[in-house]
Amino acid sequence: MNKLKPFFILIAIAVALTLVPSSVAQESSQSARKFDEFIGELDEEDLIARLDNLAIALQHQPNALAHIIVYRSRCDPPSVSHRHALLARDYLVKARGISRNKLVTADGGMSGCLMHELWIVPPGAAAPERRFTYRYLWKRRTGGRRRA
């Protein structure tokens, strides 16, 4: 029995080495991945090309969701990021035939400038979190009068 012990240890190590990479690969495939990111307003052709690439990636992963996160600049009202996200979603639905259920839009909040993030989220993966969001306390204007 003692002569077989090293043999069983070698077999156990070989089995462990073959199983560990496949389980790690399964875990890493279940995380959201950033597909594209761009800063500022793009001309229409560049935006359409990026959204077309996202649509193609979604067609290759039929169970995945696309998350479109738009951050606005500090001087933009909240409606700016919402409007940009809806424009991207409407193009993907109307022109590329992507189901509205596969698209998630989010207002990323305030950032240094207008920025878009396109994410692919496989089933079971956590949604991407917003980043760079600034939080400014709005100062209440008192009309030049000081409060005591």
N, C-alpha and C positions, 0 to 999 in steps of 0.2 A: 504494500500500500504506500509506503514511503517513496518508492521509486516512481509511482504514478502522480504523486502530489505536485512536482514541478510541471508535469505535463498538463494537469488540470489548471494550474495557475496561468500557464501560457495561453491556454484556450480561453480562460476567463478574460485575460487582458485583450486578446484578439477580438473577442465578441464585444467587449466594452469599447474598443477603439472604432469598431465599425458602426455601433449604434449611436454613440455620442454625436458625431457630426450630423447625422440625419435628424436627430432631435433638435440640435441647435439650429439647423437650417429651417425646420418647421417653425420654430419660435421666431426667427428673424423674418420669415416670410409673412408673419401675422402682424407686423407693425406697419403703421402708416409711413409712406415715403413721399417726400416732396418731389413733385414732378417738374415744376417750373416755378420761377420767381422772376418778377420784373418790376422795375421802379419807374414811376412816372406814367404819364399817359402815352400810349403807343399809337402810332398811326394804325389805321384800320387794317391794313394788310398784315402787319406784324402781329397784331392781336388775333386776327383770324387764323394765321398760321399756327400760333401757339395753342389756340383752342382746338384746332383740327388735330394737332398732335395728341392733345389730351383725349379727344374723342376716339382716336385710333387705339390708344393705350387702354381705354375703357372697353373697347370692343374685344381686345385680347384677354381681358379679365372680366368676364360677364357678371360675376358676383360682387365686384368691387364698387365702392362709391367714390365720387369725386367731391372734394371739398374745395370751395373757392373762398378764400379769405382775403378781404380787401381792407387795407389800413389807409386811413385818411391823414392828411397833414394837419398840423395844429391849427391852421387858419381855415380849414374846410369845415363846413357843417356836417353833421352825421349823415345827412342824406347823400353826400357824395360817394362814400364807400358803398352804401346800400345800392345806389344807382349803378355803379360800376359792376357790382356782383350780379345784379339782375340782368344787365346787358349781356354779360358773359353766359349766364344760365340760359337766357332766351335764345341766344345764338346756337348753343349746343342742342337745345330742344328742337327749335324750328328748322335750322339748316342741316344739322348733323343727325337728327333723329334719335338723340339720346333721351331715354325716359327721364321725366322730371323727378321721379322717385330715386334716381341714382345720383342726383346732384344736391349738394348741401351748400348753401351760401352763408357767409358769416361776416359781420362787421368786426374787423379786427381792433377797432378803436383808433386812438391817435398815435401817430408815428412821426418821424421826422419829415416824411414826404409820402406822397401817394405810392402805395406798393401793393402788388397782387401776389398771392401765393396759390399755386394749384397743387393739390395733394391727391394721391390715390390711396384709398383706405380699404384693405381687404376685409372680408367678412370676419367678425370677431375681434378686429383690431380696435384699439382706442382711437378716438378722433384726435386730430392734431390740436395742440393748444395754441392760443394766440401768444404772440411774443411782441417785444418792443413797445408795448402799450404804455404811453405816458398817462399819468394821472395828475391833472392840474386842478387845484382848488380855484374855483371861480370866485373872484373878489366881488363883493357886492358894492355897487356904486351908491354913494349916499348923496350925490348931487353937490359935492363940494363941502358939505357940512361934516364936521367931526362929531362923532358920538362920544358922550362922556361916560 
